[in-house]
Amino acid sequence: MAYWQTVPSGFRNRLDELVQVVSACRDVFHEIADTYKWIPAANSPAALDAAALPSPDPQITDPTGETGHRLIAEAIQIFLLSASGHLGGLAGLYQSAEVLFSPPLLIRAVIENCAHAVWILGDDPNEPAEKRLARVYLEELKSAEEARKNTGRLQNKTGPTYERVDNAYKKLKKEILSRFPQATKQELGDWTLEGEKLPSLEIAVKWMYSLTEAAGGTINQDAASGVYGLLSNLTHPTLYPVREQRRWVYDVANDQATADLYVDVESVVKDARAAIAAFYNSLTYVISYFGWSTQAMAALEEKIEVVIPDFIR
């Protein structure tokens, strides 16, 4: 089986363009975060939530960390920060023309993080702020449980690190039940709070695409499921994606058939577009919620349109 050693000039030029756009997406996130410090603009939906959910939360006497609206802002910041970091990794892969196997892993990670950031905010700006607080607490509880589970596996539930994360998990659970007195342990066990259900990775992605479809996007939930399924197949050990990259040719010198691995530039651009669109849409959604200026996003749009002319419809 052969692996390409040189990159055609046209392919290389296109990859260089993608490097610039993907890097610009990462950079605009940091520009916006540094400019506004995650402080809501006056009269924005976030400002209204901050008034309804003060930080620190007066209903919590011994918090595990941030509370109230600052907890919402922090979780959104972490998800988008993670997505922006994966975009930086994607830029590195494009820079080195490593496009056969690794990009889908990062693209999937970008999409998943964006989906969870948007899910916290929800699809109804007029819903009670308590709903957004409930969703972020479900995300926090899931995170704490994962930390507890995997630390226990690594340390066999002994040692100071496991004791710390175990206590943090238990304390957070008590905090949630105290903050939402109508909630039950059974509901939390089912990942439900205030009528909100923590979605699986795939369901969160499908939900995000249904939201963008309602705003004029071209990918519906079925297509989103297919996109996510393919990215998952390219992430986990699956045979057919690699087989579909093979092109069999006859090697005269060795009198045998060999399989070259092949990828066309347009498929690379299409995959990159999925990550860029998820990040662009989720960051736009967050900016609208916080009431920040869209000037930086307008500049980003211009950069994207140069490389992907039909990106904004």
Residue pairs with C-beta under 8 A, 6 or more apart in sequence:
1 246
1 258
1 259
1 260
1 261
2 258
2 259
2 260
2 261
3 260
3 261
4 260
4 261
4 262
7 15
7 97
10 265
11 97
11 265
12 97
14 265
14 268
14 269
15 94
15 95
15 97
15 99
15 265
15 268
16 94
16 95
17 306
17 307
18 91
18 94
18 268
18 269
18 272
18 307
19 91
19 94
19 95
20 303
20 307
21 272
21 276
21 303
21 304
21 307
21 308
22 87
22 88
22 90
22 91
22 94
22 272
22 275
22 276
23 87
23 88
23 91
24 300
24 303
24 304
25 84
25 87
25 276
25 279
25 280
25 283
25 300
26 84
26 85
26 87
26 88
26 91
28 283
28 296
28 297
28 299
28 300
29 80
29 81
29 83
29 84
29 279
29 283
30 84
31 296
32 283
32 287
32 292
32 296
33 77
33 81
35 292
35 296
36 290
36 292
38 73
38 74
38 77
38 290
39 290
40 46
40 47
40 49
40 50
40 69
40 290
40 291
41 47
41 290
41 291
41 292
42 291
43 291
44 289
44 290
44 291
44 292
45 125
45 288
45 289
45 290
45 291
46 69
46 73
46 289
46 290
46 291
47 291
48 129
49 69
49 72
49 129
49 132
50 68
50 69
52 69
52 128
52 129
52 130
53 68
53 69
53 72
53 129
53 130
53 133
54 68
54 69
55 66
55 67
55 68
55 69
55 70
55 71
56 63
56 67
56 68
57 63
57 67
57 68
57 179
59 178
59 179
60 67
60 175
60 178
60 179
62 171
62 175
63 175
64 168
64 171
64 172
64 175
65 71
65 74
66 74
68 133
69 129
71 133
71 136
71 137
71 140
72 120
72 132
72 133
72 136
75 117
75 120
75 136
75 139
75 140
76 117
76 120
76 121
76 286
79 113
79 114
79 116
79 117
79 120
80 113
80 114
80 117
80 279
80 282
80 283
80 286
82 109
82 113
83 109
83 110
83 113
83 114
83 117
83 278
83 279
83 282
84 279
86 106
86 107
86 109
86 110
86 113
86 275
87 106
87 110
87 275
87 279
89 106
90 103
90 106
90 107
90 110
90 272
90 275
93 99
93 102
93 103
93 106
94 103
94 268
94 272
99 263
99 268
100 245
100 261
100 263
101 234
101 242
103 268
103 271
103 272
104 230
104 231
104 234
104 235
104 271
105 234
105 235
106 275
107 231
107 271
107 272
107 274
107 275
108 228
108 231
108 232
108 234
108 235
110 275
110 278
110 279
111 205
111 208
111 228
111 231
111 274
111 275
111 278
112 201
112 204
112 205
114 208
114 278
114 279
114 281
114 282
115 201
115 204
115 205
115 207
115 208
115 278
115 282
116 139
116 204
117 282
117 286
118 208
118 211
118 281
118 282
118 285
118 286
119 135
119 199
119 204
119 207
119 208
120 132
120 135
120 136
120 139
121 132
121 285
121 286
121 289
122 131
122 132
122 135
123 211
123 214
124 131
125 289
130 194
131 194
131 195
131 196
133 179
133 194
134 180
134 193
134 194
134 195
134 196
135 193
135 196
135 198
137 176
137 179
137 180
137 193
138 191
138 192
138 193
138 196
138 198
139 198
140 172
141 169
141 172
141 173
141 176
141 188
141 191
142 191
142 198
144 165
144 168
144 169
144 172
144 173
145 169
147 165
147 168
147 169
148 162
148 165
148 166
148 168
148 169
151 161
151 162
151 165
151 166
152 162
152 166
155 161
155 162
157 166
173 185
173 188
176 183
176 188
176 193
177 183
177 184
177 185
177 188
180 193
180 194
183 193
183 194
187 193
190 197
191 197
191 198
192 198
199 207
201 228
202 225
202 228
202 229
202 232
205 224
205 228
206 221
206 224
206 225
206 228
208 224
208 278
208 281
208 282
209 217
209 219
209 220
209 221
209 223
209 224
210 220
210 221
210 224
212 219
212 277
212 281
213 219
213 220
213 221
216 313
217 277
217 281
218 313
219 227
227 274
230 241
231 274
233 240
233 241
234 241
242 261
245 261
245 262
245 263
246 259
246 260
246 261
246 262
247 259
247 260
247 261
247 262
248 257
248 258
248 259
248 260
249 257
249 258
249 259
249 260
250 256
250 257
250 258
251 257
251 258
269 308
273 308
273 311
276 304
276 308
276 311
277 311
280 297
280 300
280 301
280 304
280 311
283 297
284 294
284 297
287 294
287 297
301 311
301 312
304 311
304 312
305 311
305 312
